[in-house]
Amino acid sequence: MLNSRKWSSSKCPSFTLISTGTLWLCPARQYIFLHNHEADRVNRYYHSTKETCVDGIMSRLEVVNFIQLRGSPASGKTTLINLIQAEIESRDVRVHRFDFWPKEEDLRHNLRRNLEIIQSDAIEQEALTYVLIDEAQGTFNDTILWTKLFKRVADSHPGHFFRIIIACSYGSAMPTAAPFDPEIAPALSDNMRINLRLNPSRLTIQNTPPLGLLFDKDDVDDYISRGVRNRSWPQIDHALRTLIVKWSLGYIALIETMMLLAGTKKNKVRSNEVYSLEEFKKDYPLQDLLNSIVTATQCSRLLPNSLNAADPRVNRVFRYMLKHDCIPYRNSDSLPSELNLADIHYTHRQGLLYMERMKNGQAQFTFSFPLQKVMLQFCLEPPVPDLLEDVSTLYRLVTTVIGKFNPDRLRTPRRVDGSDEASALEALYRHEFYMCLYEYRPRAIVSPEYGTEVGHRPSGRVDFLVHRAESTEEQRSWGIELLRDGDRLAQHAHRFSPDGAYRSMISDGMTEFMIVDFRKTEPTQPHPKYKDLLHAVFSDDYTQVTFFDNNLISGEQLVSSGMVLIGQQTLDSCMISLLHLSALFMQLSISTQHEIEMFDPHQVGIGVLGIMTWVFQVYGIPLIVVSLDICCGIL
């Protein structure tokens, strides 16, 4: 058997094709991944087999000869390449490994020639040969490589002796070339693509399971168990494991980061004690935990570096993403008006956006996992907030934000993943609130659900954590929780009590909180114990909202088109003055008429409208749209 590592190096002495061979002595099923090769061998052990995924890829390569692994940075692509290499070597089959593709054309020329020789030998000797290329996004502008080699391999018949696997940190989700793919690319079928998430509906290979880079439950259990056996971290209870799975959705960078945080409790490791979620929450309050995640080596690869964080292109893209959660993409002419293709292209090439193909055949750019949105809020340059309105108190902030709601969006809630209309509307309230809140508090955090109460009862989450002042130095914060139609109000209110689920947040600086109950019918039951409750009652068409406190006292009313705010007490004083002035105006108007029958209420109404405008300006209140019929009705 030809020694592929020695043979490859001798053919191309100017460039190392293969990573250190001594790392690959163990069979794949017992393999312990050592990341970043020799530099990390002593300090950092990663435990993974991804057995189902590795077996699935090897089976799929019996039908197709070219596979692209496409996932964001730190999603486990290099781990998977390493595991595939170990599996191939355990079968005593030739494998050639590239850790990256060089930028220099002279090196590229030598490597392309070398690959052609490898392919020729594989065919002539009928010797099954694999080529693995990591960081293969570097090949996207090598059109010769794609047209002369990759296309030929991708189009070859099943069972070919020469097979290629490439791993890319970005790329098009579509089956044909896009602005993010190489200029000339072969049409890669869905059978040749392995993305972050499973995509079972488009596979055409029989008896082949859908595959994805994200860890499934079995992968997570295996990863954590191997770390426990190697004494890298302690055993964790079911609640903490559930939290890690929920936050990460199988994204290995976040799983690893949270387990390494657990691994700092060496006394638990030595004594083989179980580390509980309650202990984890005490050791890492939410704000501290999020800071630790953002600064962790692996997770930081999903965030813009300091240079990109200040880049206007990146900020434009992520300001939109933070407000809308995704960027729909059909073609370059279909982008939202505030975005342009060049900005998206640049951000995508940094590995900060993930392009995903939807069931309807179109694509969108999304976050790699939900917590990435929270992480981004820590490192981006925030826009200058609009502070023309008074939002210095929590009440004023909440009512002002709701006043910016878009009625058109609320009228047509989208159902996601088969959810019912009520759930879709609740999600839409939350989404609309954040979009409008962003204009006033860009650093407001969409808080993730953090654990469970004692007894594993669901604890929910504070939907938004908002600094009292838009400053990174301000440590005191407000908490805002949203619900719909009073759903589980008592449970939500209890979480803010001294023995509730949010007690650690309150002790860590949450100085005030508010529960906002969105509804379309007026509440009928007062809740005197819940002094921090605010009901927001929308009209049927969402063009008006009235606020009620916990005792059902009507406080303020908003009328849309961005919904104008009117304080009830100020409005009462204003209307009293208005009525006095209107009466005076009517008397003056009548006195100028020779006959009472000549009195024209329409003309009087015009005068009243002018007086209303003047009075509202004196009191500093924006004028609501008022019809002449209303003015005449006052008289």
Protein Blocks (a to p, Z undefined) as FASTA:
>chain_A
ZZfklmmmmmmmmbcfbdcfklmmbcfklcccdehilmlmmmpccddfklmmmmmmmmmm
mmbccdcddddehiommmmmmmmmmmmmmnopacdddfbdcfblklmmmmmmmmmmmmmm
mmmnopacddddehklmmmmmmklmmmmmmmmmmpcehiabdcddddfbdcfbfbdcfkb
cfbdcdddfklpccfbdcfklpcbehiacddfbdcfklmmmmmmmmmmnopaccddfklm
mmmmmmnnopaklmmmmmmmmmmmmmlmmnopacdfklmmmmmgfklmmmmmmmpmklmm
mpccfklmmpmklmmmmmmmmmnopacdfbfmlgcfkbcfklmmmmmmnopaccdddfko
pacdddfbfklmmmmmmmpccddddfkbcckbfklmmmmmmmmpcfklmmmccdeehiaf
klmmmmmmmmmmmmmmmmmmmmbccdddehjdehiiaebjafbacdfbacfklmbdcddd
ddeehiaklmmmmmmmmklmklmmmmnopabdcdddddfbdcfbdcfklmmbccddddfk
opaccdddfkopafbdcddfkopaddfklmmmmmmmmmmmmmmmmmmmmmmpmbfklpcf
klmmmmmmmmmmmmmmmnopacddddfklmmmmZZ
